[in-house]
């Protein structure tokens, strides 16, 4: 494990009792890049573009394995994405790596107008999603990325929660033609899935079944949701936890089936509450099957530098916040 | 008799000048009929477009996606009436298509899109097309493809920071197959380029980024052809042609006036401009 992989926080209080095997040894950004190297062995045509953070996104591993297919265009995210559009317009698939804020804000227009609009085959490795970029502070915490990317026509959005799902998302990304955005984390957190499991577009993982309340999450907060479900069980509330790793397209039928069963919904996400998955599922519920609903995410605020656990506590997306929200919606039924 | 500047005949020079005049006439009519579109930059680029499409670029109008075609990216996408007229006159689609400019259902969108015959890539947001063209050239060079990549920029467009990001990329990878032309018509949307955001010396800026640069009179067809030929033949990195000219070139009351960046003519102005362009026949 390299120095940059070291967890920047003490083990989560709520996770203190978690078995050691659930601690991830590498962050999802690294898992994705390692899988990219592997995928590149049998798929020899695609290129990888970087903007001088290859040692952080771990795409440097791809560059070491395939130097002729790796292009570092310097600290120039907008130019890098527009150049990727040109390459992809010639029929060559491209992976572009970077940090979420720079990708989804600085390079947003190139992604929208010149990658998504012409429907070019560009896959985006987006690290530092949400406040998992904890100690780096607000400039490096992508807390609007899911909303921004989801709003672009034709863009597909993935957010794996652990090592195995991050690795699998490489194959998922390449299973379709067209742009795919994959949100990844800065730091290693916890592992949930075993390797070999697949993560197709438009599906979800019910990581715990329950009957009283549905908790939908994605990425790092899936673990908090599982912790919350454990705690809810001790007070007799049966929570179903859905990992909505495929954010766009998402498993509409799966979510509907679950809320029809439980009659209550909590969405918890490491993102601004506004324009996130919570808004999407509130729309679904209001349209198809209204149920008591709570939406946990950043409440129209920026975060700050700090340990990951301190931040998810302060900004209301840790396990005990999910427990409180679940109890409220169950009581409101 | 051949030109002293380039190897092409005087007759060929006259033919190219006539193509440029036809491009301007069709631009005028399409923008008048649509009552929308960018005449000024389409007129300043007309001589360049004629030289590119009737002398330089290897393209097949009956096979627009021919894989070995030279690529042309109009980075100053708003000047697409000039490109649309060129493509119609060249035979990529019927002349009648021009009269659908910016209308519902037309392939001739307000700014160019890749699905239109003859358009190699969507452009329209200034600066982006240049980086896109850099990517196309990089891909072609590394894949040992035979075609060359030409892109046309506006002089106002080079205000954009992405221009200099991509200029660095083209230099880093020594893109021998890449020619950029800056349409130095000296006027941008809000006024004179030198007032809005001075960019001179443009040649030295590109030179300092590792490009080989030459300056030409962009309305002297012999100079245009010679520069494009030198750019294509150049094998020591990317090549830039700074093409000095006049916005609105060809119609006296439109020349060098920012008003004609994006305004459509009235019926009286249309008739006056048409008359001037018709009388310019050689």
Interface residues (C-beta under 8 A of the other chain):
Chain A: X68 X71 X73 X74 X76 X78 X79 X80 X82 X83 X84 X85 X86 X87 X88 X89 X90 X92 X109 X110 X113 X114 X117 X118
Chain B: X73 X113 X114 X120 X121 X122 X123 X124 X125 X127 X128 X131 X132 X133 X134 X135 X136 X137 X138 X139 X140 X142 X143 X161 X162 X165 X166 X168 X169 X172 X173
